[in-house]
Amino acid sequence: MGRLIRLDRSGHTTLAEWAVGDEAAEAKARAAFEEELDGGLIGSASRDGAAEVVRELPLDAELVVMRRPIAGG
């Protein structure tokens, strides 16, 4: 089971959940992921114990986190 969340002021908001092979849920998750990317958020998924920025929704990931870019100067 995969889950797509957005970090926000409430802590986090679940955007989508899917099971591999559930085409309707996968399509909904992909659309939600793309919408968040279009809104300027960055996606991260855990890969081999380290977080990795992702540009496409990894359907095999248990958790994908959308967040705002880190501001700096």
Backbone torsions as a table, in degrees:
resi	resn	phi	psi	omega
1	MET	NA	127.9	177.5
2	GLY	-106.1	156.5	-179.7
3	ARG	-141.2	136.2	176.5
4	LEU	-111.9	122.2	179.7
5	ILE	-126.7	157.7	174.6
6	ARG	-117.8	127.0	173.4
7	LEU	-74.7	130.3	-179.1
8	ASP	-151.0	-171.2	-175.3
9	ARG	-63.7	-23.7	179.5
10	SER	-83.6	-4.0	-174.2
11	GLY	115.0	-71.1	172.2
12	HIS	-161.3	156.8	177.1
13	THR	-124.4	129.4	176.2
14	THR	-77.7	124.4	-179.0
15	LEU	-96.4	-35.1	-178.5
16	ALA	-162.9	154.4	172.2
17	GLU	-135.6	146.2	-179.1
18	TRP	-151.1	157.3	170.4
19	ALA	-115.1	137.4	179.5
20	VAL	-56.9	129.2	-178.7
21	GLY	100.2	-16.0	176.4
22	ASP	-86.9	91.1	-172.0
23	GLU	-59.2	-39.0	-179.5
24	ALA	-65.6	-44.5	179.8
25	ALA	-68.0	-37.7	177.4
26	GLU	-63.4	-42.5	179.4
27	ALA	-64.0	-42.0	177.9
28	LYS	-62.9	-42.1	179.5
29	ALA	-65.4	-43.0	177.9
30	ARG	-61.1	-43.2	179.9
31	ALA	-63.6	-42.5	178.7
32	ALA	-64.4	-41.0	178.6
33	PHE	-61.3	-48.3	179.9
34	GLU	-61.5	-40.2	179.2
35	GLU	-62.2	-41.4	178.9
36	GLU	-67.3	-40.9	176.6
37	LEU	-61.0	-43.9	179.2
38	ASP	-62.5	-26.9	177.9
39	GLY	-83.7	2.7	175.6
40	GLY	96.1	6.0	179.3
41	LEU	-85.5	162.7	179.5
42	ILE	-113.2	138.3	177.2
43	GLY	-99.3	139.7	176.8
44	SER	-133.3	143.3	176.0
45	ALA	-137.1	151.1	178.8
46	SER	-81.5	126.8	178.1
47	ARG	-133.4	120.0	178.6
48	ASP	51.9	40.4	175.5
49	GLY	82.8	2.6	178.9
50	ALA	-129.5	146.7	177.7
51	ALA	-75.7	139.2	-179.0
52	GLU	-132.0	134.1	175.8
53	VAL	-69.5	133.2	-179.4
54	VAL	-122.0	141.8	179.4
55	ARG	-107.2	-11.0	174.0
56	GLU	-129.9	146.8	-178.6
57	LEU	-67.6	116.9	177.0
58	PRO	-81.8	103.2	-174.3
59	LEU	-66.7	-15.4	178.1
60	ASP	-88.3	-4.1	179.7
61	ALA	-79.6	143.6	176.4
62	GLU	-76.0	-34.8	-176.8
63	LEU	-143.0	129.6	173.5
64	VAL	-122.0	127.5	-175.1
65	VAL	-111.5	128.4	174.8
66	MET	-101.7	134.8	-179.3
67	ARG	-148.7	162.1	176.0
68	ARG	-73.3	149.8	175.3
69	PRO	-61.4	149.4	177.2
70	ILE	-74.7	127.2	179.8
71	ALA	-86.2	146.9	179.0
72	GLY	-163.6	178.7	-179.0
73	GLY	-159.7	NA	NA
